[in-house]
Amino acid sequence: MENYEVLILPNLSRARIREIAALMCNTGDEDFVSAVVEKTYTDLLQLCIPLTPANVLMYISILQKEGDFSPLSKLQIMDRYIKDVLRRPSDAYLGSFNIDNKLDVLSGFVASLFSEGRTVFTMPDWNAFCDAYMKRVIVNFDKSALLADLTGSKFIQNQSGEYHFKYKLFYSYFLGRHVANRPKELAKFLDNNLHLNVDGLVEVISGLSADNTALVENLTEKLENSIKHFYGHYDLRDFDPVADFEWKLSLEEEQKTWDAVATSLQAGPTSSAELDKLKTSVMAERRTDNQFVIIRDFNLLERSLLDNKAEVITAISNAVDIEGELKLRAVRAIVEAYTLIYRLGFVFAPAIASRRYFMWNDIAFVNKIAVTSNEDENHLQNVNKIASAIPRAVTEKAADEFGSRKLGEVFKYLLSEETPKDFQLYVLFCLLIRAKPHKWGPTAENVINNIDRRALYLKYMLGGSMSQFHDNVNTNFERGLLKRIVARIHVKRGQGKAAPGEKAVNRMLAKLEDGHTFSQGDPTIEG
């Protein structure tokens, strides 16, 4: 009898993925290799696809074929992964039932389960559907072999005679594939809000549909209504406590600015009685039934806003076949949603400073500063720290969720053709430098030229540029543009030039390079 050793292939680490990427890409460009490693590692983990050698090799080969390395969406990864796993060499000889036919059968079957409100099925369910499908389409295939392929590939698991999808995303994929290019089905889903009943369904429909106009219009209208309802309950439309504050010349003066902000936040906006009730209820730790009702109603409004925002982002990021005006409408609604979230952050700053843990905008604040109450002498200082972090916290989350290259031209249009102000100018600037559309550098520089040198948001743009430089993937050319943006802000701020010339920017850039500014954290500017 032969003696065999067990070979275990554990998940690959980042270091091993880097080795594989460097060999497969055959390049000495460390930035490119780092981008491939980051994309492979995070995308496969988010999709719950194991980081086995076979999966890593498969995914890197997909990225390599993209040429200019345009990041793939989760749907593109899932689509290629499922096709790769289910495709058999013999499919080439079975012209009447290839990989596309398999996907059609599976999509139709999942749609039938969804119509019955089910996610699990039995062997008789499968056999009955396949028999009816073959009779209706006049085709023949081995239904047992197809089910065996599904269970063997781990898409579907059998537990005591009941079959279920291992991950919800597989269920969403097949259901969305069925709906995407069937206009009547899509219309039924939109009319009955069925597209919001399954996580990930909007992403699949928008990614596979030939025309996303109806879907994006539906979701954008829902988001606009959420914003309208929120402002109807809580009058925050004009609330921005830092809009009129200046970026002070010294840290001491800036501290006084933020102390003034913190003081105004303690009182909060006085124009909304409902908002006062909410703040009182939060600070009182929900001690009465009435307070609980107030918080519950607020949570419903907030959840509606966040969910609708997320769905519009998903749809608009996948949809490239809709009219420009609809894209602009959707992006304006999303930016307004982030602006509302930003305003709420200031409202809750005193509450955040009073708790170890606080959830807002799906951001978990875990305080490392000493928790203080309203009576504590250090409470104002803590509110100050929280308030100063809110603009950057919201904007970085917006860039992570929404800074898609596909929408870069829309961000550029809104900055070039319209006149956003204050926080919306700041968030669009950060979205632009994350998305990096064609000729984004001149647009970003124009934003810097046109903003007041004393504006507090100019300071945040400096921080956003350095964050993009240090924390995200950029090519050598893109890093060069980001350095010039930082140098332009330094010249504008330090030398008082409204629109810095190229010579002054070049001199400042050389000075910053000599001072190793770009190998450190955020730079500070005095004077």
Summary of the structure (lengths in Angstrom):
residues: 527
radius of gyration: 26.7
end to end distance: 82.6
largest distance: 85.0
contacts: 1569
relative contact order: 0.06
helix: 68%
strand: 4%
